[in-house]
Amino acid sequence: MAGPGSRYLKEPFECGHEHRFEATERIMALQFGTVEKRLERIEAMIGGVERRLWMTVFGVCGVILAQAVQGLVEFGPR
């Protein structure tokens, strides 16, 4: 550089804010990825619980219907 004055006013320099912003973006991307994986696991667990719940409901309905049919058969023709 030729001429009087400070070289820091004329030469470009790397700004720490840009690097910090990029690092923050990368960290946030990793965090969102982790949250997404956790949500997928939670959804899978909820699906399993839902299947078990429906099987329990159908089982209870089956027992009630079986008892009703058994009562009708016993009460029927004698």
MDAnalysis code that builds the backbone (N, CA, C; Angstrom):
import MDAnalysis as mda
import numpy as np

u = mda.Universe.empty(234, n_residues=78, atom_resindex=np.repeat(np.arange(78), 3), trajectory=True)
u.add_TopologyAttr("name", ["N", "CA", "C"] * 78)
u.add_TopologyAttr("resid", np.arange(1, 79))
u.add_TopologyAttr("resname", ["MET", "ALA", "GLY", "PRO", "GLY", "SER", "ARG", "TYR", "LEU", "LYS", "GLU", "PRO", "PHE", "GLU", "CYS", "GLY", "HIS", "GLU", "HIS", "ARG", "PHE", "GLU", "ALA", "THR", "GLU", "ARG", "ILE", "MET", "ALA", "LEU", "GLN", "PHE", "GLY", "THR", "VAL", "GLU", "LYS", "ARG", "LEU", "GLU", "ARG", "ILE", "GLU", "ALA", "MET", "ILE", "GLY", "GLY", "VAL", "GLU", "ARG", "ARG", "LEU", "TRP", "MET", "THR", "VAL", "PHE", "GLY", "VAL", "CYS", "GLY", "VAL", "ILE", "LEU", "ALA", "GLN", "ALA", "VAL", "GLN", "GLY", "LEU", "VAL", "GLU", "PHE", "GLY", "PRO", "ARG"])
u.atoms.positions = np.array([
    [0.836, -1.172, 0.000],
    [0.000, 0.000, 0.000],
    [0.881, 1.235, 0.000],
    [0.515, 2.107, -0.854],
    [1.272, 3.351, -0.928],
    [0.430, 4.483, -0.378],
    [1.065, 5.362, 0.264],
    [0.345, 6.535, 0.738],
    [0.239, 6.569, 2.242],
    [-0.089, 7.736, 2.717],
    [-0.200, 7.893, 4.156],
    [-1.533, 7.322, 4.676],
    [-1.579, 7.112, 5.940],
    [-2.809, 6.645, 6.566],
    [-2.659, 5.232, 7.094],
    [-3.638, 4.820, 7.791],
    [-3.611, 3.507, 8.400],
    [-3.951, 2.439, 7.370],
    [-3.203, 1.373, 7.390],
    [-3.478, 0.286, 6.450],
    [-4.758, -0.454, 6.832],
    [-5.171, -0.380, 8.086],
    [-6.373, -1.087, 8.534],
    [-7.649, -0.447, 7.998],
    [-7.554, 0.824, 7.614],
    [-8.718, 1.478, 7.026],
    [-8.878, 1.129, 5.559],
    [-7.819, 0.682, 4.919],
    [-7.861, 0.431, 3.487],
    [-7.890, -1.057, 3.137],
    [-7.265, -1.906, 3.937],
    [-7.205, -3.326, 3.628],
    [-8.431, -4.047, 4.200],
    [-8.970, -4.981, 3.431],
    [-10.095, -5.752, 3.978],
    [-9.602, -6.696, 5.068],
    [-10.432, -6.992, 5.975],
    [-10.074, -7.916, 7.035],
    [-11.250, -8.856, 7.254],
    [-10.941, -10.026, 7.828],
    [-11.981, -11.010, 8.077],
    [-12.748, -10.620, 9.334],
    [-14.024, -10.645, 9.188],
    [-14.875, -10.261, 10.309],
    [-15.211, -11.494, 11.135],
    [-15.037, -11.410, 12.403],
    [-15.342, -12.519, 13.290],
    [-16.832, -12.806, 13.366],
    [-17.648, -11.806, 13.081],
    [-19.096, -11.990, 13.147],
    [-19.581, -12.981, 12.094],
    [-18.993, -12.937, 10.907],
    [-19.391, -13.862, 9.840],
    [-19.090, -15.303, 10.235],
    [-17.919, -15.522, 10.795],
    [-17.544, -16.868, 11.214],
    [-18.439, -17.343, 12.361],
    [-18.734, -16.448, 13.273],
    [-19.611, -16.795, 14.388],
    [-21.013, -17.119, 13.891],
    [-21.499, -16.364, 12.906],
    [-22.819, -16.597, 12.333],
    [-22.870, -17.955, 11.637],
    [-21.838, -18.287, 10.876],
    [-21.783, -19.587, 10.198],
    [-21.724, -20.730, 11.206],
    [-20.939, -20.560, 12.252],
    [-20.853, -21.597, 13.277],
    [-22.196, -21.771, 13.981],
    [-22.872, -20.677, 14.245],
    [-24.192, -20.753, 14.876],
    [-25.174, -21.475, 13.973],
    [-25.125, -21.197, 12.671],
    [-26.007, -21.881, 11.718],
    [-25.738, -23.386, 11.703],
    [-24.463, -23.763, 11.724],
    [-24.128, -25.196, 11.734],
    [-24.610, -25.867, 13.018],
    [-24.425, -25.201, 14.141],
    [-24.880, -25.762, 15.419],
    [-26.392, -25.911, 15.416],
    [-27.102, -24.907, 14.914],
    [-28.564, -24.981, 14.863],
    [-29.023, -26.103, 13.940],
    [-28.325, -26.298, 12.830],
    [-28.680, -27.389, 11.919],
    [-28.504, -28.742, 12.604],
    [-27.421, -28.900, 13.359],
    [-27.213, -30.145, 14.104],
    [-28.291, -30.337, 15.167],
    [-28.629, -29.267, 15.856],
    [-29.655, -29.366, 16.891],
    [-31.015, -29.730, 16.284],
    [-31.369, -29.100, 15.171],
    [-32.638, -29.425, 14.524],
    [-32.635, -30.856, 14.010],
    [-31.507, -31.318, 13.513],
    [-31.411, -32.713, 13.080],
    [-31.628, -33.673, 14.231],
    [-31.042, -33.368, 15.368],
    [-31.210, -34.208, 16.555],
    [-32.660, -34.196, 17.023],
    [-33.278, -33.027, 17.028],
    [-34.678, -32.928, 17.438],
    [-35.553, -33.731, 16.478],
    [-35.266, -33.652, 15.196],
    [-36.041, -34.405, 14.197],
    [-35.936, -35.910, 14.439],
    [-34.734, -36.394, 14.733],
    [-34.564, -37.822, 15.018],
    [-35.326, -38.228, 16.269],
    [-35.272, -37.401, 17.308],
    [-35.997, -37.708, 18.539],
    [-37.503, -37.744, 18.292],
    [-38.004, -36.786, 17.499],
    [-39.435, -36.769, 17.188],
    [-39.855, -38.013, 16.404],
    [-39.002, -38.458, 15.497],
    [-39.320, -39.679, 14.748],
    [-39.394, -40.884, 15.685],
    [-38.467, -40.971, 16.639],
    [-38.514, -42.076, 17.611],
    [-39.755, -41.992, 18.483],
    [-40.112, -40.777, 18.911],
    [-41.307, -40.610, 19.741],
    [-42.550, -41.004, 18.946],
    [-42.622, -40.603, 17.677],
    [-43.770, -40.967, 16.847],
    [-43.859, -42.475, 16.674],
    [-42.724, -43.141, 16.519],
    [-42.730, -44.600, 16.398],
    [-43.233, -45.246, 17.688],
    [-42.799, -44.724, 18.835],
    [-43.264, -45.262, 20.112],
    [-44.763, -45.028, 20.296],
    [-45.240, -43.856, 19.901],
    [-46.669, -43.559, 19.994],
    [-47.456, -44.520, 19.106],
    [-46.932, -44.823, 17.918],
    [-47.596, -45.798, 17.041],
    [-47.709, -47.161, 17.700],
    [-46.664, -47.594, 18.380],
    [-46.708, -48.876, 19.091],
    [-47.725, -48.877, 20.213],
    [-47.763, -47.789, 20.970],
    [-48.727, -47.683, 22.066],
    [-50.153, -47.666, 21.504],
    [-50.337, -46.974, 20.391],
    [-51.668, -46.911, 19.772],
    [-52.132, -48.296, 19.327],
    [-51.231, -49.076, 18.731],
    [-51.586, -50.449, 18.319],
    [-51.980, -51.286, 19.528],
    [-51.202, -51.185, 20.593],
    [-51.528, -51.954, 21.809],
    [-52.858, -51.516, 22.406],
    [-53.127, -50.237, 22.376],
    [-54.391, -49.729, 22.899],
    [-55.564, -50.282, 22.099],
    [-55.457, -50.268, 20.774],
    [-56.548, -50.798, 19.950],
    [-56.713, -52.305, 20.152],
    [-55.607, -53.002, 20.318],
    [-55.721, -54.444, 20.586],
    [-56.428, -54.681, 21.920],
    [-56.160, -53.876, 22.919],
    [-56.833, -53.990, 24.208],
    [-58.322, -53.696, 24.058],
    [-58.662, -52.648, 23.321],
    [-60.065, -52.302, 23.109],
    [-60.790, -53.441, 22.408],
    [-60.192, -53.983, 21.344],
    [-60.823, -55.090, 20.623],
    [-60.932, -56.329, 21.503],
    [-59.940, -56.561, 22.343],
    [-59.991, -57.700, 23.256],
    [-61.127, -57.577, 24.256],
    [-61.274, -56.400, 24.827],
    [-62.358, -56.172, 25.789],
    [-63.712, -56.321, 25.105],
    [-63.858, -55.753, 23.917],
    [-65.117, -55.898, 23.162],
    [-65.385, -57.365, 22.842],
    [-64.351, -58.103, 22.492],
    [-64.508, -59.527, 22.206],
    [-64.985, -60.301, 23.426],
    [-64.417, -60.000, 24.580],
    [-64.829, -60.684, 25.804],
    [-66.282, -60.354, 26.126],
    [-66.669, -59.091, 26.009],
    [-68.049, -58.694, 26.285],
    [-69.008, -59.394, 25.329],
    [-68.664, -59.406, 24.035],
    [-69.530, -60.084, 23.058],
    [-69.582, -61.581, 23.309],
    [-68.473, -62.184, 23.671],
    [-68.463, -63.620, 23.956],
    [-69.344, -63.936, 25.153],
    [-69.288, -63.110, 26.178],
    [-70.147, -63.332, 27.341],
    [-71.617, -63.140, 26.979],
    [-71.930, -62.175, 26.119],
    [-73.312, -61.954, 25.692],
    [-73.823, -63.145, 24.895],
    [-72.997, -63.639, 23.963],
    [-73.398, -64.800, 23.169],
    [-73.555, -66.020, 24.069],
    [-72.653, -66.198, 25.005],
    [-72.738, -67.330, 25.930],
    [-74.031, -67.257, 26.747],
    [-74.404, -66.079, 27.188],
    [-75.652, -65.885, 27.931],
    [-76.862, -66.209, 27.082],
    [-76.805, -65.795, 25.808],
    [-77.930, -66.087, 24.906],
    [-78.039, -67.582, 24.624],
    [-76.901, -68.253, 24.476],
    [-76.902, -69.688, 24.203],
    [-77.458, -70.440, 25.411],
    [-77.054, -70.051, 26.605],
    [-77.538, -70.724, 27.808],
    [-79.025, -70.427, 28.055],
    [-79.488, -69.244, 27.700],
    [-80.862, -68.858, 27.934],
    [-81.776, -69.412, 26.848],
    [-81.203, -69.748, 25.709],
    [-81.971, -70.188, 24.527],
    [-82.765, -71.471, 24.748],
    [-82.817, -72.298, 23.723],
    [-83.674, -73.492, 23.765],
    [-83.252, -74.463, 24.854],
    [-84.256, -74.930, 25.602],
    [-84.004, -75.940, 26.641],
    [-85.016, -77.015, 26.513],
])
